[in-house]
Amino acid sequence: MLTSLHIRNFKAWGDTGAIRLAPLTVIFGANSAGKSSLGQLLLALKQTVLSSDRRRALHLGDAGTLIDLGSFAEVVHLHDLGQPLRFELGWRLAAPLTVHDPVTAAEFVGDELRLAVTLLADRNEQPVVHELRYRMLRDGETMLTVEYARAADGGYRLTAAPLALRPVAAGEDPALPPPDKFYRVPDQARARFRNADFLADLAYATEAVLGGLHHLGPLREPPRRLYAWTGEAPENVGPRGEFAIPALLAASEQARSFDTGAESYRFDAYIAYWLQRLELIHGFAVRPIAKGRREYEVLIRTHPAGGEVKLTDVGFGVSQLLPALVQAFYGPPGSTVWLEQPEVHLHPRVQAELADAFIAAVQARENGSPRHAQLVVESHSEHFLNRIQRRVAEGTLAAEDVAVYFCRRGEAQAEMEPLRLNEYGEIENWPENFFGDEMADIAARTLAAVRRRQQAGKTSQP
């Protein structure tokens, strides 16, 4: 689970400041205020991890990747290639990591990692790692630091503390090659020292956390009359929700179930439960069109006494919400889901109920064990926020398990303000014009009504 993010000189952001990421993190803000850029950097990191090219420090994308951000000059803040792009990512480990020093027999144990990276453009305007630094923490205290940084001669130097790296051979320490991608100390560096094998564990941990990142964009595919499923389990529902039905079928085939305390639901039944609770439908089923066929139809019953109809024949809201619901519960334990505007096409009441579904997703127990899933939601819905505040006030959701941010367009860069949500569900630093200027509209409407009444009174006088 991601715990923190700090970005400098990326797109609209000169400096985001330190962003605490909670199990449920919600980001609000005006259009073009930089909200989506935060997730875009994470997607670029993930597709770099997935790339087969170890020499590419940051894969900004192409037609076949998760995201295409263009050139390095296009993503650096103000397109100034003289400035470094920096980011720091923190995450909690699924299990404690133990680093054993075979030379001294010392051990260092951590439950959280932080990776800080500095990228600069080379003469070909391609990103190059100038420094990467890992910190391993336990209960918030730094236990081990590893730094791989570029030296004045153009090579790289590897240092660690308090673990002292011991060279295999005595003598001058020649320069080391660039790192693999943005996060991996190369094998040549590990081979240079007798006690550097643990560096591979740091790289594997980075690959695991970014491999567990999933994204659902704001534009979703329209519903289909038939859905094909070959029996494979997709990694996620896809950026447009195109794999939502195969994901639902795969999870049900795997006998995944959720415990609510009172009873246990199979995956597809649990999704149907939430669609019913949101009062979007009365019944929901996914069935093959015939025995032995790989084509499936999604059938909806909108009223208790009504007949079943296909997903294409009901309101657009169901088909747009379905991928968000499936993805919220589908990812493996410990994964992070970045959702953009999941409330699109939904009635305000349903937007509020959706907050309850997402709270359930981060608190869910699957097959008897906590999922520890994380949701990062970009939203414009005050109804969504109001429900979160209510659940915090009621004690259903702990204040520390939610983080709320407001993004605005500053004069020179995007600005992010953390909103202080207390244990009573109150926001202590409510931003100006958070959801528009409601009082200005009320005052202007009242003044216009008074003027019209006065004018009507004048014209009616003899």
Secondary structure, DSSP 8 states (H G I E B T S, - for coil): -EEEEEEEEETTEEE---EE--SEEEEEE-TTSSHHHHHHHHHHHHHHHH-S-TT-S-----TTSS-----HHHHBGGG-TTS-EEEEEEEEEEEEEEEE-TTT--EEEEEEEEEEEEEEE-TTS-EEEEEEEEEEEETTEEEEEEEEEE-TTS-EEEEEESS---BSS-S----B---BTTTB--HHHHHHBTT-TTHHHHHHHHHHHHHTEEEE-S------S-EE--S---SSS-TTSTTHHHHHHHHHHTT-EEE-SS-EEEHHHHHHHHHHHTTS-SEEEEEESSTT-SEEEEEEE-STTS--EEGGGS-HHHHHHHHHHHHHHHS-TT-EEEEE-TTTT--HHHHHHHHHHHHHHHH-EETTEE---EEEEE---HHHHHHHHHHHHHTSS-GGGEEEEEEEE-SSSEEEEEE-B-TTS-BTT--TTTT--HHHHHHHHHHHHHHHHHHHHHHH--
